Amino acid sequence: MAGVHAFDVLADPVRRRILELLAAGEQPSGAVSEAIREEFGISQPAVSQHLRVLRESGFAAVRAEGTRRLYAVRAEPLREVDAWLDRFRGFWEQRLDALGTELARGRRERREQDRGEAR
């Protein structure tokens, strides 16, 4: 990844938002720039710099189509982030499983109470 750590790239909210826009599909740089300028109030050259970081770090690919430059998300760096996060999923999955068990127990108790009150 050209010497830049994935989380350094993703730490910036503008770059995360650009990736969200690109997740919907390939986008012309002008459309990305316009959306980001409206949301963040930054200049077109600043948006171009963020696109450059995404491109050089491997998170985005660009291709020319006539005079337009079309950007798209590249999945590989995101897979690397996902693989790194995978080590930690057990922490929250255990808690979510426990929460699911507690919710089911609460529903069961409410049904039993409702049946008792109906008698």
Secondary structure, 3 states (H helix, E strand, C coil): CCCCCHHHHHCCHHHHHHHHHHHCCCEEHHHHHHHHHHHHCCCHHHHHHHHHHHHHCCCEEEEEECCEEEEEECHHHHHHHHHHHHHHHHHHHHHHHHHHHHHHHHHHHHHHHHHHHHC
